[in-house]
Amino acid sequence: MNEEQLKEALSVSDEHPVIKAFLQIISDQEESEVLAGILPNLSAEDRAYNCGRAAAIKDLSSSIRLLRSASQLTSGRP
C-alpha cells in the first residue's frame, strides 16, 4: 500500500471495532514494554533490549497517529 492508501485505510472512526482493537493492542503492548524496561534486577543488556522494544512500539504508535491525523485533515472527518 502507498501512503495515500494507508491514510484512507486508517481514516475510520476511533469507534470502528477494528481500529479500536488495533489501537488498544498497541497501547497495551507499549505499556507492557515500558514496565518490562523498569523491572528491578535487570541486566543492562536486558534493560536496553526492553527499552528498545518500548521505543519501537512508541514510534509505530506515533506513525499511526500521524497518518490518522493527516487523513482526518484531508477528509474533513473528526
MDAnalysis code that builds the backbone (N, CA, C; Angstrom):
import MDAnalysis as mda
import numpy as np

u = mda.Universe.empty(234, n_residues=78, atom_resindex=np.repeat(np.arange(78), 3), trajectory=True)
u.add_TopologyAttr("name", ["N", "CA", "C"] * 78)
u.add_TopologyAttr("resid", np.arange(1, 79))
u.add_TopologyAttr("resname", ["MET", "ASN", "GLU", "GLU", "GLN", "LEU", "LYS", "GLU", "ALA", "LEU", "SER", "VAL", "SER", "ASP", "GLU", "HIS", "PRO", "VAL", "ILE", "LYS", "ALA", "PHE", "LEU", "GLN", "ILE", "ILE", "SER", "ASP", "GLN", "GLU", "GLU", "SER", "GLU", "VAL", "LEU", "ALA", "GLY", "ILE", "LEU", "PRO", "ASN", "LEU", "SER", "ALA", "GLU", "ASP", "ARG", "ALA", "TYR", "ASN", "CYS", "GLY", "ARG", "ALA", "ALA", "ALA", "ILE", "LYS", "ASP", "LEU", "SER", "SER", "SER", "ILE", "ARG", "LEU", "LEU", "ARG", "SER", "ALA", "SER", "GLN", "LEU", "THR", "SER", "GLY", "ARG", "PRO"])
u.atoms.positions = np.array([
    [0.845, -1.177, 0.000],
    [0.000, 0.000, 0.000],
    [0.890, 1.240, 0.000],
    [0.443, 2.250, -0.730],
    [1.177, 3.506, -0.680],
    [0.633, 4.358, 0.475],
    [1.251, 5.510, 0.689],
    [0.885, 6.345, 1.842],
    [-0.571, 6.811, 1.774],
    [-1.037, 7.159, 0.606],
    [-2.431, 7.596, 0.464],
    [-3.404, 6.465, 0.819],
    [-3.092, 5.263, 0.386],
    [-3.941, 4.115, 0.701],
    [-3.932, 3.836, 2.205],
    [-2.773, 3.995, 2.839],
    [-2.695, 3.813, 4.285],
    [-3.542, 4.854, 5.011],
    [-3.432, 6.107, 4.578],
    [-4.230, 7.172, 5.193],
    [-5.721, 6.868, 5.061],
    [-6.137, 6.422, 3.881],
    [-7.541, 6.095, 3.658],
    [-7.981, 4.931, 4.544],
    [-7.155, 3.911, 4.642],
    [-7.493, 2.745, 5.454],
    [-7.594, 3.096, 6.934],
    [-6.804, 4.058, 7.378],
    [-6.801, 4.449, 8.787],
    [-7.758, 5.598, 9.093],
    [-8.539, 6.023, 8.113],
    [-9.400, 7.192, 8.304],
    [-10.739, 6.866, 8.954],
    [-10.938, 5.625, 9.353],
    [-12.201, 5.262, 10.003],
    [-12.269, 5.864, 11.402],
    [-13.448, 5.900, 11.938],
    [-13.681, 6.448, 13.273],
    [-12.914, 5.668, 14.338],
    [-12.571, 6.354, 15.417],
    [-11.930, 5.688, 16.554],
    [-12.836, 4.608, 17.149],
    [-14.115, 4.698, 16.889],
    [-15.070, 3.726, 17.426],
    [-15.244, 2.503, 16.526],
    [-14.627, 2.513, 15.345],
    [-14.696, 1.341, 14.471],
    [-14.053, 0.177, 15.226],
    [-14.705, -0.987, 15.293],
    [-14.195, -2.093, 16.117],
    [-12.767, -2.528, 15.775],
    [-12.425, -2.535, 14.505],
    [-11.083, -2.985, 14.124],
    [-10.034, -1.969, 14.562],
    [-10.262, -0.688, 14.295],
    [-9.270, 0.323, 14.673],
    [-9.205, 0.454, 16.189],
    [-10.342, 0.323, 16.854],
    [-10.369, 0.396, 18.317],
    [-9.530, -0.728, 18.925],
    [-9.699, -1.947, 18.398],
    [-8.924, -3.090, 18.879],
    [-7.442, -2.903, 18.562],
    [-7.143, -2.463, 17.350],
    [-5.768, -2.260, 16.916],
    [-5.056, -1.249, 17.813],
    [-5.689, -0.110, 18.068],
    [-5.082, 0.920, 18.907],
    [-4.928, 0.456, 20.348],
    [-5.885, -0.349, 20.839],
    [-5.800, -0.885, 22.196],
    [-4.626, -1.858, 22.325],
    [-4.438, -2.711, 21.319],
    [-3.322, -3.662, 21.342],
    [-1.990, -2.908, 21.378],
    [-1.863, -1.894, 20.550],
    [-0.615, -1.114, 20.530],
    [-0.393, -0.426, 21.877],
    [-1.429, 0.158, 22.426],
    [-1.316, 0.841, 23.711],
    [-0.936, -0.129, 24.834],
    [-1.577, -1.286, 24.856],
    [-1.274, -2.289, 25.885],
    [0.162, -2.783, 25.777],
    [0.616, -3.035, 24.552],
    [1.985, -3.515, 24.347],
    [3.003, -2.447, 24.726],
    [2.693, -1.206, 24.404],
    [3.594, -0.114, 24.755],
    [3.759, -0.028, 26.274],
    [2.647, -0.085, 26.984],
    [2.691, -0.033, 28.447],
    [3.452, -1.235, 29.013],
    [3.192, -2.408, 28.476],
    [3.859, -3.622, 28.942],
    [5.376, -3.545, 28.762],
    [5.817, -3.052, 27.616],
    [7.252, -2.961, 27.357],
    [7.923, -1.901, 28.223],
    [7.225, -0.800, 28.485],
    [7.789, 0.218, 29.383],
    [7.959, -0.372, 30.778],
    [6.942, -1.082, 31.254],
    [7.034, -1.702, 32.581],
    [8.131, -2.760, 32.622],
    [8.300, -3.504, 31.533],
    [9.369, -4.510, 31.474],
    [10.742, -3.846, 31.505],
    [10.833, -2.643, 30.993],
    [12.108, -1.935, 30.961],
    [12.533, -1.369, 32.303],
    [11.591, -1.234, 33.222],
    [11.938, -0.657, 34.526],
    [11.895, -1.687, 35.655],
    [11.835, -2.963, 35.279],
    [11.863, -4.006, 36.299],
    [13.174, -3.955, 37.077],
    [13.103, -4.184, 38.389],
    [14.354, -4.217, 39.152],
    [15.160, -5.470, 38.788],
    [16.412, -5.429, 39.063],
    [17.318, -6.568, 38.889],
    [17.514, -6.999, 37.443],
    [17.282, -6.121, 36.482],
    [17.583, -6.444, 35.094],
    [19.044, -6.136, 34.809],
    [19.633, -6.917, 33.944],
    [20.987, -6.578, 33.491],
    [20.869, -5.359, 32.577],
    [21.971, -4.706, 32.359],
    [21.976, -3.532, 31.471],
    [21.523, -3.926, 30.070],
    [21.935, -5.103, 29.627],
    [21.561, -5.572, 28.289],
    [20.059, -5.822, 28.188],
    [19.495, -6.469, 29.207],
    [18.056, -6.741, 29.197],
    [17.245, -5.447, 29.264],
    [17.717, -4.513, 30.083],
    [17.016, -3.222, 30.193],
    [17.061, -2.478, 28.858],
    [18.215, -2.479, 28.219],
    [18.351, -1.813, 26.920],
    [17.442, -2.480, 25.881],
    [17.384, -3.793, 25.891],
    [16.536, -4.526, 24.953],
    [15.063, -4.165, 25.174],
    [14.608, -4.225, 26.434],
    [13.207, -3.915, 26.733],
    [12.864, -2.471, 26.403],
    [13.769, -1.564, 26.699],
    [13.522, -0.152, 26.389],
    [13.523, 0.083, 24.882],
    [14.351, -0.644, 24.163],
    [14.357, -0.539, 22.704],
    [13.037, -1.006, 22.114],
    [12.493, -2.085, 22.647],
    [11.189, -2.576, 22.184],
    [10.102, -1.526, 22.479],
    [10.150, -0.942, 23.671],
    [9.166, 0.083, 24.026],
    [9.274, 1.280, 23.081],
    [10.495, 1.683, 22.767],
    [10.704, 2.818, 21.861],
    [10.191, 2.506, 20.457],
    [10.396, 1.281, 20.006],
    [9.924, 0.897, 18.671],
    [8.391, 0.917, 18.610],
    [7.751, 0.429, 19.644],
    [6.282, 0.439, 19.670],
    [5.772, 1.874, 19.746],
    [6.442, 2.704, 20.514],
    [6.072, 4.125, 20.613],
    [6.202, 4.804, 19.250],
    [7.274, 4.502, 18.516],
    [7.460, 5.068, 17.177],
    [6.350, 4.604, 16.234],
    [5.995, 3.327, 16.309],
    [4.909, 2.800, 15.488],
    [3.604, 3.520, 15.811],
    [3.324, 3.676, 17.092],
    [2.117, 4.369, 17.533],
    [2.084, 5.812, 17.018],
    [3.213, 6.493, 17.086],
    [3.290, 7.874, 16.599],
    [3.061, 7.949, 15.095],
    [3.619, 6.999, 14.363],
    [3.426, 6.971, 12.910],
    [1.964, 6.752, 12.544],
    [1.309, 5.874, 13.259],
    [-0.114, 5.603, 13.008],
    [-0.943, 6.840, 13.331],
    [-0.650, 7.491, 14.458],
    [-1.381, 8.719, 14.823],
    [-1.181, 9.800, 13.767],
    [0.041, 9.931, 13.260],
    [0.335, 10.932, 12.241],
    [-0.451, 10.644, 10.956],
    [-0.466, 9.394, 10.527],
    [-1.240, 9.029, 9.330],
    [-2.734, 9.266, 9.543],
    [-3.223, 8.919, 10.727],
    [-4.654, 9.112, 11.015],
    [-5.012, 10.590, 11.061],
    [-4.160, 11.403, 11.665],
    [-4.473, 12.837, 11.740],
    [-4.383, 13.473, 10.361],
    [-3.447, 13.035, 9.540],
    [-3.339, 13.563, 8.176],
    [-4.569, 13.190, 7.359],
    [-5.076, 11.986, 7.535],
    [-6.258, 11.577, 6.776],
    [-7.489, 12.332, 7.255],
    [-7.554, 12.639, 8.539],
    [-8.700, 13.391, 9.054],
    [-8.679, 14.827, 8.565],
    [-7.487, 15.398, 8.416],
    [-7.392, 16.776, 7.911],
    [-7.844, 16.854, 6.452],
    [-7.480, 15.858, 5.661],
    [-7.824, 15.900, 4.243],
    [-9.250, 15.436, 3.970],
    [-9.804, 14.614, 4.849],
    [-11.160, 14.108, 4.618],
    [-12.220, 14.990, 5.275],
    [-11.794, 15.809, 6.237],
    [-12.749, 16.641, 6.944],
    [-13.477, 15.911, 8.053],
    [-13.094, 14.649, 8.304],
    [-13.738, 13.878, 9.375],
    [-13.053, 14.160, 10.693],
    [-13.825, 14.180, 11.792],
    [-13.217, 14.415, 13.112],
    [-12.452, 13.211, 13.599],
])
